[in-house]
Amino acid sequence: MSAFSQLLKYIQLPKSINDLSQAQRLFHGRGHAYKNLEHITIDWLPPVILITLFSPEPRIEIEYFADWLLLNFPFCQSIQLQHRYKLSGSFELIRGDTIQNLSIQQDDLKFNIHLGQTRNTGLFLDMQNGRRWIQKHSKGKRVLNLFAYTCGFSVVAQAGMAKSILNVDMSRTSLNIGRENHRLNQQSLDQVKFEKLNIFKSFSRFKKRGPFDLLICDPPTFQKGSVDIARDYPKIIRRLDEFMEIKSTLLLCLNSPELGRDFLMQQMAELAPRYMLINEINPPEIYVEAEGKGLTALCFQA
């Protein structure tokens, strides 16, 4: 039986028109919970279905599966395929219209998505519960958002009535998309700042801008020449007292199968022991992890 024939048993179809309006993962094979399907993920980014392959599959099987998807998603206008096993992470149109730029909705907020331009689309769907937590806990807070990417956390913090937000990232392009994400939601930028900085050379700047009440740290695992998180996460943790308020809250994220929860807990115990773990945020239920190597999102408070 082909991988896509097996997949028909597991893929989750939206249950209502309201569900169809929400961006969501439809199938998560990367958690190794489905035998022989660990190389496939499928996302609904209305009106686009994005199939992501981490190893190749026969084209004819992909096309048969795409036709089945069209029958079951009447609002789908485009089915696209991303080859993540290729260095470029190239995209290919399988069915429907060429759609590259769109805005998607999660809960009551919207985010810009760009398909076919970079390996990542612009929003990590598995962090939805983390964004919900930040929205709930950001009221009146001075927020520092490190590795801000396209500022999804900033948008939800603003929706949660944060006092101020500083977004920091090495990519000016990502930060510009972040500005557009705020504008997409009709949010004022008066108290929202965007700075292109090397985080590991900017602690004195954070000290001047602080102290902050709420830190969001969601780094990439590895970026050649800039980030090796096993080496670099401790550099941030050991300097928290320089730029965080005495009573402050942290959301520390990690998406590294080799490190995970134990790594973060150990670093916090050794380098920032005054912070206590108060919550552990799991991704949406569809992100089943058979080996416990998925996303880690830990909340600490001093």
C-alpha positions in Angstrom: 0.0 0.0 0.0 1.4 3.4 -1.0 2.0 6.1 1.6 -0.9 8.2 0.3 -3.3 5.3 0.3 -2.4 4.8 4.0 -2.8 8.5 4.7 -6.5 8.4 3.8 -7.2 6.5 7.0 -5.6 9.2 9.2 -6.0 12.6 7.6 -8.4 14.9 9.7 -11.0 16.7 7.7 -12.4 20.0 9.1 -15.8 19.3 10.6 -17.6 22.6 9.8 -17.6 25.7 7.7 -16.1 27.5 10.7 -13.3 25.0 10.8 -12.6 25.6 7.2 -11.9 29.2 7.9 -9.1 28.3 10.3 -5.5 27.5 9.2 -4.6 24.1 10.7 -2.5 21.0 10.2 -4.5 18.2 8.7 -1.9 15.4 9.1 1.4 15.3 11.1 3.6 12.4 10.2 6.8 14.0 11.6 6.0 12.7 15.1 6.6 9.1 14.0 3.2 8.0 15.2 2.1 6.7 11.8 4.3 3.9 10.4 5.9 4.8 7.0 4.3 8.3 7.0 6.9 10.2 9.1 8.0 12.1 6.0 4.6 13.8 5.3 2.7 16.8 6.7 -0.4 18.4 5.3 -1.6 21.9 6.1 -4.8 23.7 5.3 -3.9 27.4 4.6 -7.3 28.5 3.3 -7.7 28.4 0.3 -4.5 26.4 -0.2 -3.6 22.8 0.8 0.1 22.4 1.3 1.6 18.9 1.2 5.1 18.8 2.5 7.4 15.9 1.8 10.7 15.2 3.7 11.5 12.4 1.3 10.3 11.8 -2.3 7.1 10.1 -3.3 5.9 9.0 -6.8 4.3 11.8 -8.7 1.3 9.7 -9.8 0.4 8.9 -6.1 0.6 12.6 -5.2 -1.8 13.5 -8.0 -4.3 10.8 -7.1 -4.2 12.1 -3.5 -4.6 15.7 -4.7 -7.7 14.7 -6.6 -9.2 13.1 -3.5 -8.4 16.3 -1.5 -10.3 18.4 -4.0 -13.4 16.3 -3.6 -13.3 16.7 0.1 -12.3 20.4 0.3 -14.9 22.3 -1.8 -13.3 25.6 -0.9 -9.8 24.6 -1.9 -8.4 26.6 -4.8 -4.8 25.3 -4.9 -2.9 22.2 -3.9 0.8 22.8 -3.6 3.8 20.5 -2.8 6.9 21.4 -1.0 10.0 19.3 -1.4 11.7 19.8 2.0 14.2 17.1 1.4 15.8 19.5 -1.2 18.1 22.2 0.0 16.0 24.9 -1.6 12.7 23.5 -0.1 11.2 24.2 -3.5 7.4 24.4 -4.1 5.4 22.9 -7.0 1.8 23.5 -8.0 -0.1 20.2 -8.2 -3.7 21.3 -8.8 -5.6 24.6 -9.1 -4.3 28.2 -9.1 -0.9 29.6 -8.4 -1.3 31.3 -5.0 1.8 32.6 -3.3 0.7 35.4 -1.0 -2.3 35.1 1.2 -3.5 35.9 4.7 -4.7 33.0 7.0 -6.7 33.1 10.2 -6.0 31.4 13.5 -8.6 32.1 16.2 -9.5 35.8 15.6 -6.3 37.0 14.2 -4.8 37.0 10.7 -1.3 36.4 9.5 0.5 36.8 6.1 1.7 33.7 4.4 4.2 33.5 1.5 4.5 30.2 -0.4 7.4 29.4 -2.7 9.7 32.1 -1.5 11.4 30.6 1.5 11.5 27.2 3.2 9.1 28.4 5.9 5.7 29.9 5.1 5.6 32.7 7.7 3.8 31.1 10.6 4.4 28.0 12.6 1.0 26.4 13.2 2.3 24.1 16.0 2.8 27.2 18.2 -0.9 28.1 18.2 -1.3 27.2 21.9 1.8 29.2 22.8 0.4 32.3 21.0 -2.9 31.8 22.9 -1.0 31.7 26.2 0.9 34.9 25.4 -2.3 36.7 24.4 -3.9 35.7 27.8 -0.8 36.8 29.8 0.4 39.9 28.1 -1.9 42.6 29.4 0.0 45.6 30.7 3.4 43.8 30.1 6.5 45.1 28.5 7.3 42.4 26.1 10.7 41.3 24.6 10.2 39.0 21.6 13.6 37.4 20.6 13.9 35.6 17.3 10.7 37.3 16.4 10.6 36.0 12.8 7.3 37.4 11.3 6.1 38.6 14.8 3.2 36.2 15.3 3.8 36.4 19.1 3.9 40.2 18.8 0.5 40.3 17.1 -1.1 38.2 19.9 0.6 40.2 22.6 -0.8 43.4 21.1 -4.2 41.7 21.0 -3.7 40.9 24.7 -3.1 44.6 25.4 0.6 44.5 26.1 2.0 47.8 27.3 4.9 47.7 24.8 6.6 45.2 22.5 10.2 45.0 21.2 10.7 42.5 18.3 14.2 41.4 17.6 15.4 39.3 14.6 18.4 39.1 12.2 16.1 39.2 9.2 14.8 42.6 8.1 12.5 40.9 5.6 10.8 38.9 8.4 10.4 42.0 10.6 8.8 43.9 7.7 6.3 41.0 7.3 5.8 41.4 11.1 4.8 45.0 10.6 2.4 44.0 7.9 0.9 41.3 10.2 0.1 44.1 12.8 -1.4 46.3 10.1 -3.4 43.3 8.8 -5.1 43.2 12.2 -5.6 47.0 12.4 -3.2 47.2 15.3 -1.4 50.4 16.2 2.4 50.3 16.0 2.9 53.2 18.4 4.2 50.9 21.2 5.6 48.1 18.9 9.2 48.3 17.9 11.2 46.2 15.3 14.9 45.9 15.4 17.3 44.0 13.2 20.0 42.9 15.6 22.3 40.1 16.5 20.8 39.0 19.7 24.0 37.7 21.2 25.7 41.1 20.7 22.8 43.2 22.0 22.4 42.4 25.7 23.5 45.9 26.6 20.9 47.4 24.3 18.2 45.2 25.9 19.3 46.4 29.3 18.8 50.0 28.2 15.4 49.3 26.7 14.3 47.2 29.7 13.5 46.0 32.1 10.9 43.7 30.5 8.1 41.8 32.2 7.6 39.1 29.6 10.2 37.4 27.5 9.4 35.2 24.4 12.3 33.3 23.1 11.6 31.0 20.2 15.0 30.4 18.4 15.8 28.3 15.4 17.8 25.2 16.3 20.6 26.0 13.9 21.4 28.7 11.4 24.8 28.6 9.8 27.0 31.4 11.0 24.5 32.8 13.5 22.7 30.3 15.8 23.7 27.0 17.3 21.1 26.7 20.0 22.8 24.1 22.1 25.7 26.6 22.4 23.7 29.8 22.4 20.6 29.3 24.5 22.7 29.4 27.7 24.1 32.8 26.7 20.6 34.2 26.9 19.5 32.4 30.1 22.5 33.4 32.1 21.9 37.1 31.3 18.2 37.3 32.1 18.7 39.4 35.2 20.3 42.1 33.1 17.2 43.0 31.2 14.2 41.3 32.9 12.2 42.7 35.7 12.7 41.2 39.2 9.2 39.7 38.9 8.9 38.5 35.3 7.6 35.7 33.1 9.3 33.7 30.4 8.1 31.6 27.5 11.1 29.6 26.3 10.6 27.5 23.2 12.8 24.8 21.6 12.2 22.6 18.6 15.2 20.2 18.6 14.8 16.4 18.8 18.4 16.2 20.1 17.8 18.6 23.1 14.2 19.0 24.2 12.7 19.7 27.6 15.5 18.3 29.7 18.0 20.6 28.1 15.9 23.7 28.9 15.2 22.6 32.5 18.8 21.9 33.2 20.0 25.3 31.8 17.4 27.1 33.8 18.3 25.2 37.0 21.9 26.0 36.6 21.9 29.5 35.2 18.6 31.1 36.3 17.5 29.2 39.4 15.2 31.9 40.7 12.7 31.2 37.9 10.2 28.4 38.6 8.4 26.4 36.0 4.7 27.3 36.0 3.3 25.8 32.8 4.2 23.5 29.9 2.4 24.3 26.7 1.6 21.4 24.3 0.9 21.9 20.6 -2.6 21.2 19.2 -3.7 17.6 19.6 -3.0 16.7 16.0 0.8 17.0 16.6 1.1 13.5 18.0 4.7 12.7 19.1 5.5 9.0 19.5 9.1 9.6 20.6 8.6 12.8 22.7 10.9 14.8 20.5 8.5 17.5 19.3 8.1 21.1 20.2 9.0 22.2 23.8 7.4 25.4 25.2 8.0 26.0 28.9 6.7 29.0 31.0 8.8 30.2 33.9 8.1 32.9 36.5 10.2 34.7 39.0 
